[in-house]
Amino acid sequence: SAVISQKPSRDICQRGTSLTIQCQVDSQVTMMFWYRQQPGQSLTLIATANQGSEATYESGFVIDKFPISRPNLTFSTLTVSNMSPEDSSIYLCSVRSGGAGANVLTFGAGSRLTVL
Amino acid sequence: KQEVTQIPAALSVPEGENLVLNCSFTDSAIYNLQWFRQDPGKGLTSLLLIQSSQREQTSGRLNASLDKSSGRSTLYIAASQPGDSATYLCAPVRAGGTSYGKLTFGQGTILTVHP
């Protein structure tokens, strides 16, 4: 399965600032997914990032707050803009891998953000 | 909209017990279902994937079953060990089209296995 590297692994941020999370995959993938896990909660899909097109956002998430870039088939970034304490979460990227029909979702280790 | 429920929410057992974790989902139009493990503060590790056409899948001490028509999946852990302590998440994958590859996660079962 794919190997995913995320940076930063954790950060402490000030209210009102923005932070960009990077996701690097060791193989080319068509779709990359960004999830958020708020404290004590399960994972919620933020958006799907396709190379060469605009990201598709889930209900409740907007591009101005979570802009996404997907410059090539192995890399994506998620920016959390104008952060507030409510944005304190683990942010995870994931890709589908495992060969045709397998559709195994592989996740990065996550980026834990704390907003003060 | 898919809703996923996992029971129990938490489970604490002595080492060696056989365990059953339950997952139910409301929309049976799924492509497959994955079980994940999450250690505290970490990302997710995929444990098992069951295709919608399969009834069960096994990996070592883990066995997952799927009854798509009734919207249920069960994860069996045999001879539990302290290293199995983690949060276990099930996630059915939406079938087809633009939703392909999108998972809906349950709240998870927090498992603690005591030595």
Boltz contact constraints between the chains, C-beta under 6 A:
constraints:
  - contact:
      token1: [A, 31]
      token2: [B, 101]
      max_distance: 6.0
  - contact:
      token1: [A, 42]
      token2: [B, 105]
      max_distance: 6.0
  - contact:
      token1: [A, 42]
      token2: [B, 107]
      max_distance: 6.0
  - contact:
      token1: [A, 42]
      token2: [B, 108]
      max_distance: 6.0
  - contact:
      token1: [A, 43]
      token2: [B, 105]
      max_distance: 6.0
  - contact:
      token1: [A, 45]
      token2: [B, 102]
      max_distance: 6.0
  - contact:
      token1: [A, 92]
      token2: [B, 43]
      max_distance: 6.0
  - contact:
      token1: [A, 96]
      token2: [B, 101]
      max_distance: 6.0
  - contact:
      token1: [A, 103]
      token2: [B, 32]
      max_distance: 6.0
  - contact:
      token1: [A, 104]
      token2: [B, 46]
      max_distance: 6.0
  - contact:
      token1: [A, 104]
      token2: [B, 49]
      max_distance: 6.0
  - contact:
      token1: [A, 107]
      token2: [B, 43]
      max_distance: 6.0
  - contact:
      token1: [A, 107]
      token2: [B, 44]
      max_distance: 6.0
  - contact:
      token1: [A, 108]
      token2: [B, 43]
      max_distance: 6.0
  - contact:
      token1: [A, 109]
      token2: [B, 43]
      max_distance: 6.0
  - contact:
      token1: [A, 110]
      token2: [B, 43]
      max_distance: 6.0
